[in-house]
């Protein structure tokens, strides 16, 4: 800005400074520098398209699943190796929503929608806003549909399937990492409005796209020339470079649905212990059940592909589910010994 005021710089040519200055001053590149070409201005007006998947698990209890399933006419289905029951739900917008009920007592709401964004910063802000609204919507759904259920969703986890993008090959991997943890672009304060948060987030995005971005919690699981995939505690991002050879969206959704169901189940056990109670789970879904699930998730299956194994290992590692299954198994086993 100082060099511009002194006339030392006529027009920033870098992909970072020009859009940052235009954002800060609230003017277009044409108004400030006479630059009319959007790409010359570093303004990625084409945006990108991503299919957003939100997973919202709710613990309802194993005893209630049969009654709830019959009352709401769930249809039989499966998720990975487990038998489940599924129902389609209507939403207020163009998104699609399903609720998958697991016999061990968890219902996972899955909301998917395709959206275009001008920047990852815009997605990050949309994610923060819609996560809160989605949790409330699911809470209202549970209260209205099953008033006897007192549990409410504790969190929302997002996965993004990149459909179209504008990034160069050099920036694409960095962009996928940012899609995996988009909250790093936003200031942590929740009091600021969109018009205040978005410009700063877009400057942070361009800085990371220019300089690269590494995060200790982001684990890659893509295959060179086939796909780019990253998993983190915050979520998952995936882009199929070669759709015919890459993982399918259904494979990712199915596994993430199971992971979130089991995460919610083990978290319910932990919260009981942390509140000073012995967790009471049905014998068929006690520590032996968790031991079997842990083995099935972590042991390589003879017919699974390398891509599937990489994806599962990355999601299990970043979600901490493997450790939770072991700890919950120990807690339930100790409770059983005490009762005897």
C-alpha positions in Angstrom: 0.0 0.0 0.0 2.9 2.4 0.8 4.5 1.7 -2.6 1.2 2.3 -4.4 0.7 5.6 -2.6 4.2 6.7 -3.6 3.7 5.7 -7.2 6.5 3.1 -7.0 4.0 0.4 -8.1 1.5 0.9 -10.9 -0.3 -2.4 -10.7 0.4 -5.4 -8.5 0.9 -8.3 -10.8 1.2 -11.0 -8.2 -1.8 -13.3 -7.7 -1.8 -12.5 -4.0 -1.4 -8.7 -3.6 -3.8 -7.5 -6.2 -6.9 -9.3 -4.9 -5.9 -8.5 -1.3 -5.7 -4.8 -2.0 -9.0 -4.8 -3.9 -10.6 -6.6 -1.0 -9.2 -4.2 1.6 -10.3 -1.1 -0.3 -13.7 -2.5 -1.5 -13.0 -1.7 -5.1 -12.7 -3.7 -8.3 -9.4 -4.2 -10.2 -10.8 -2.1 -13.0 -11.6 0.9 -10.6 -8.2 0.8 -9.0 -5.8 -0.2 -11.8 -7.7 -0.4 -15.0 -7.4 -4.2 -15.1 -10.5 -5.7 -16.6 -9.4 -9.3 -17.1 -10.6 -11.4 -14.1 -7.7 -13.8 -14.2 -5.1 -11.1 -14.6 -6.6 -9.6 -11.4 -6.2 -12.9 -9.6 -9.9 -13.0 -9.1 -10.9 -16.7 -9.5 -14.4 -15.7 -10.6 -15.1 -19.2 -12.0 -15.1 -20.6 -8.5 -15.2 -24.3 -7.8 -18.0 -26.8 -7.2 -18.0 -29.2 -4.3 -20.5 -31.8 -3.1 -20.8 -31.2 0.6 -21.6 -34.2 2.9 -22.6 -33.5 6.5 -22.7 -36.4 9.0 -24.6 -35.8 12.2 -24.8 -38.8 14.6 -27.3 -39.1 17.5 -27.4 -41.8 20.2 -30.9 -43.2 20.7 -30.1 -46.5 22.5 -30.1 -50.1 21.2 -33.4 -50.8 23.0 -35.2 -48.1 21.1 -34.0 -48.9 17.5 -36.6 -51.6 16.7 -39.6 -49.5 18.0 -38.3 -46.3 16.2 -37.6 -48.1 12.9 -41.1 -49.6 12.8 -42.8 -46.4 13.6 -41.0 -44.5 10.9 -41.0 -47.2 8.3 -37.3 -47.5 7.8 -36.2 -49.8 5.0 -33.6 -52.5 5.3 -30.1 -51.6 4.1 -26.4 -52.1 4.9 -23.4 -50.0 5.7 -20.1 -51.7 5.1 -20.6 -55.2 6.7 -23.3 -54.1 9.1 -27.1 -54.4 8.6 -28.8 -51.0 8.9 -32.2 -49.3 8.4 -32.5 -46.1 6.3 -35.2 -43.5 5.8 -35.2 -40.5 3.4 -36.2 -37.2 5.0 -37.3 -33.9 3.4 -35.4 -30.7 3.9 -36.2 -27.0 3.5 -33.8 -26.5 0.6 -32.4 -28.5 -2.3 -30.2 -30.8 -0.1 -30.9 -34.5 0.3 -31.1 -36.1 3.7 -31.1 -39.7 4.9 -31.1 -41.1 8.4 -29.2 -44.4 8.9 -30.1 -46.4 12.0 -27.6 -48.9 13.5 -28.8 -51.7 15.7 -26.3 -50.7 18.4 -28.3 -47.5 19.0 -27.0 -44.7 16.8 -28.8 -42.8 14.0 -26.5 -41.0 11.5 -28.1 -38.1 9.6 -26.4 -37.6 6.3 -27.1 -34.3 4.4 -25.6 -33.8 0.9 -25.8 -30.9 -1.5 -23.8 -29.6 -4.4 -22.7 -25.9 -4.2 -20.4 -23.5 -6.0 -18.0 -21.3 -4.1 -15.9 -18.4 -5.2 -13.2 -19.3 -2.7 -12.3 -21.8 0.0 -12.7 -18.9 2.5 -16.3 -18.6 1.4 -16.8 -22.4 2.0 -15.1 -22.1 5.4 -17.5 -19.3 6.4 -20.5 -21.3 5.0 -19.4 -24.4 6.9 -19.2 -22.5 10.2 -22.6 -21.1 9.8 -24.4 -24.2 8.5 -22.8 -26.5 11.1 -24.6 -24.7 13.8 -27.9 -24.5 11.9 -27.7 -28.2 10.9 -27.2 -29.3 14.5 -30.2 -27.3 15.5 -32.3 -28.8 12.6 -31.4 -32.3 13.5 -32.1 -31.6 17.2 -35.6 -30.3 16.2 -36.1 -33.4 14.0 -35.3 -35.8 16.8 -37.4 -33.9 19.3 -40.4 -33.9 16.9 -40.0 -37.4 15.6 -38.9 -39.2 18.7 -39.9 -37.1 21.8 -38.8 -40.0 24.1 -35.2 -39.6 23.0 -33.3 -37.1 25.2 -29.9 -37.2 23.4 -29.1 -34.5 20.9 -26.3 -34.3 18.3 -22.9 -33.3 19.7 -21.2 -32.3 16.5 -21.3 -32.2 12.7 -18.5 -33.6 10.5 -18.1 -32.5 6.9 -16.7 -34.2 3.8 -16.1 -32.4 0.5 -16.1 -34.2 -2.9 -14.5 -31.7 -5.3 -16.3 -31.8 -8.7 -14.9 -28.8 -10.6 -12.0 -26.4 -9.8 -9.9 -23.6 -11.1 -6.6 -24.3 -9.4 -3.3 -25.0 -11.2 -1.7 -28.4 -10.7 0.8 -26.8 -8.3 -1.9 -25.3 -6.1 -4.4 -28.2 -6.2 -2.9 -30.3 -3.4 -2.6 -27.2 -1.2 -6.3 -26.4 -2.0 -7.3 -29.9 -1.0 -5.5 -29.7 2.3 -7.4 -26.4 3.0 -10.7 -28.0 2.1 -9.9 -30.6 4.7 -9.4 -28.1 7.5 -11.1 -24.9 6.2 -11.5 -23.4 9.6 -7.7 -22.4 9.6 -8.6 -19.6 7.3 -11.1 -18.0 9.7 -10.5 -15.9 12.8 -11.7 -17.8 15.9 -14.0 -15.0 17.0 -17.6 -15.8 16.3 -18.8 -12.2 16.9 -17.7 -10.8 13.6 -20.0 -10.6 10.6 -19.5 -12.2 7.2 -18.3 -8.9 5.6 -15.6 -8.7 8.3 -14.5 -12.3 8.3 -14.5 -13.1 4.6 -11.8 -10.6 3.3 -9.3 -11.7 5.9 -10.0 -15.3 5.2 -9.5 -14.8 1.5 -6.2 -13.1 2.1 -5.1 -16.0 4.3 -6.2 -18.5 1.6 -4.2 -16.8 -1.1 -1.2 -16.6 1.1 -1.3 -20.4 1.7 -2.0 -21.2 -2.0 1.1 -19.1 -2.8 3.4 -20.4 0.0 2.0 -23.9 0.5 0.2 -25.3 3.5 1.2 -28.1 6.0 -0.9 -29.2 8.9 0.2 -31.9 11.4 -3.3 -33.4 11.5 -3.8 -33.8 7.8 -3.2 -37.3 6.4 -3.1 -37.9 2.7 -4.7 -41.0 1.1 -4.7 -40.3 -2.6 -2.9 -42.2 -5.3 -0.6 -40.4 -7.8 -2.4 -39.8 -11.0 -5.6 -41.3 -9.7 -6.9 -39.1 -6.8 -6.1 -36.5 -4.2 -7.5 -37.3 -0.8 -6.9 -35.8 2.7 -8.4 -36.6 6.1 -8.2 -34.7 9.3 -9.9 -34.3 12.6 -12.1 -31.6 11.0 -13.2 -33.6 7.9 -12.3 -35.2 4.6 -11.7 -33.8 1.1 -11.4 -35.9 -2.1 -10.9 -35.3 -5.8 -11.0 -38.0 -8.4 -8.3 -37.2 -11.0 -9.3 -40.4 -12.9 -12.9 -41.1 -12.0 -12.8 -44.5 -13.6 -9.9 -45.6 -11.3 -10.5 -43.6 -8.2 -12.7 -44.3 -5.2 -16.4 -43.7 -5.6 -18.4 -41.2 -3.6 -20.6 -44.0 -2.2 -17.5 -45.8 -0.8 -16.4 -42.7 1.1 -19.9 -41.9 2.4 -20.5 -45.5 3.5 -17.3 -45.7 5.5 -17.7 -42.2 7.0 -21.2 -43.1 8.1 -20.0 -46.2 9.9 -17.1 -44.3 11.5 -19.3 -41.5 12.8 -21.8 -44.1 14.2 -19.1 -45.9 16.1 -17.5 -42.6 17.2 -20.9 -41.5 18.7 -21.4 -44.8 20.4 -18.0 -44.8 22.1 -18.3 -41.1 23.0 -21.6 -42.0 24.8 -19.7 -44.6 26.9 -17.0 -42.0 27.7 -19.5 -39.4 28.8 -21.2 -41.8 31.1 -17.8 -42.6 32.8 -16.9 -38.9 32.9 -20.2 -38.2 34.7 -19.4 -40.8 37.3 -21.7 -43.6 36.0 -21.0 -47.2 34.9 -21.9 -47.3 31.1 -24.8 -49.7 30.7 -24.8 -51.2 27.2 -26.7 -54.4 26.0 -24.6 -57.6 26.2 -24.7 -58.0 22.4 -23.1 -54.6 22.0 -20.7 -54.6 24.9 -16.9 -55.1 24.9 -16.9 -58.2 22.7 -18.8 -56.3 20.1 -16.3 -53.4 20.2 -13.4 -55.9 20.1 -14.9 -57.5 16.9 -15.5 -54.0 15.3 -11.9 -53.0 16.1 -10.6 -56.1 14.5 -12.8 -55.7 11.4 -11.8 -52.1 10.9 -8.0 -52.4 11.4 -7.3 -55.8 9.9 -6.7 -55.8 6.2 -9.4 -57.8 4.3 -8.3 -60.1 1.6 -10.3 -58.5 -1.2 -10.1 -54.8 -0.4 -8.1 -52.6 -2.7 -5.1 -50.6 -1.8 -7.1 -47.3 -2.3 -9.8 -48.5 0.1 -7.2 -49.5 2.7 -5.4 -46.1 2.5 -8.7 -44.3 2.8 -9.7 -46.3 5.9 -6.4 -46.0 7.6 -6.3 -42.2 7.1 -9.9 -41.7 8.4 -9.4 -44.0 11.3 -6.1 -42.4 12.3 -7.4 -38.8 12.1 -10.7 -39.5 13.8 -8.9 -41.3 16.7 -11.6 -44.0 16.5 -9.1 -46.9 16.7 -8.0 -45.7 20.2 -11.6 -44.9 21.3 -12.7 -48.5 20.4 -9.9 -49.9 22.6 -10.6 -47.5 25.5 -14.4 -48.1 25.4 -13.8 -51.8 25.2 -11.7 -51.7 28.4 -14.3 -49.6 30.2 -17.2 -51.9 29.3 -15.1 -54.9 30.3 -14.2 -53.4 33.6 -17.9 -52.7 34.3 -18.8 -56.3 33.5 -16.2 -57.6 36.0 -17.4 -55.3 38.7 -21.0 -56.4 38.2 -19.9 -60.0 38.6 
